[in-house]
């Protein structure tokens, strides 16, 4: 007996099979970021949304991590496909230097979105510490575990001959610890020439200061740590905050060399052609030419897909950024 239910059931089953096939065909990518309480986390959420909206067949998810060093380790273990990597530590990992000497990490450049991530030594005003030279023995968080901030802070302190008492913890734990006076301060990446949101949170009820490098300390870092920059931050990083000098590095998106070339190309294309969500996440990017910044500040070779995009746009790729085998 013929029934209308038969073609209807067939159509439903066919639709289900088609949907299932489409879902299976969609490439799932993981983006390693940083702590959710960091201002940088919002940038990677924005990037994930750009990719999901503009790259066909790709679905990304942003993963909270310990930032750069953690992301590099996850790239090595194929646990994330791309992520936040600072320009200095990314190069160390690629070249097998420092803590990566025994186990280099092959990571490839997609783009650089900030040439300046000032590392702010944020202290309670009542800590009794008013200069970098007074940090010996002070309870200081050097940055969240696994971050470039942590690794670079420790290297800076060793270079300057300073020995704080390091206290580890997540950004949320550290903010609470500074507020409760369980630690004197912490080191946190700024957002351009402004303090990070977590630092502003502390400042709401706890008077803070940002320590400045002395001229001698700045000269020492310039001579002995060429992988970072010494920057002068003008007054106004927060209300009433005087000018200060600190160290800095660039912020980038690096990827696993295993990321498909066409996928990498489409991701870079989407990000370069959709700046608005990125500026909404980080207002200091409003006047940044990410393509030019990438070419001037990148420290490891391009992923082949990224290189293809830049070449198609007519950019001359420096030798240091040319894709390697």
Secondary structure, 3 states (H helix, E strand, C coil): CCCHHHHHHHHHHHHHHHHHHHHHHCEEEEEECCCCCCHHHHHHHHHHHHHHHHCCCEEEEEECCCCHHHHHHHHHCCCCCEEEEEHHHHHHHHHCCHHHCCCCCCEEEEEEEECCCCEEEEEEHHHCCCCHHHCCCCEEECCCCCCHHHHHHHHHHHHHCCCCEECCCCHHHHHHHHHCCCCCEEEEECECCECCHHHHHHHCCCCEEECCCCHHHHHHHHHHCCCCEEEEECCCCCCCCCCEEEEECCEEEEEECCCCHHHHHHHHHHHHHCCHHHHHHCHHHCCCCHHHHHHHHCCCCECHHHHHHHHHCCCCCCHHHCCCC
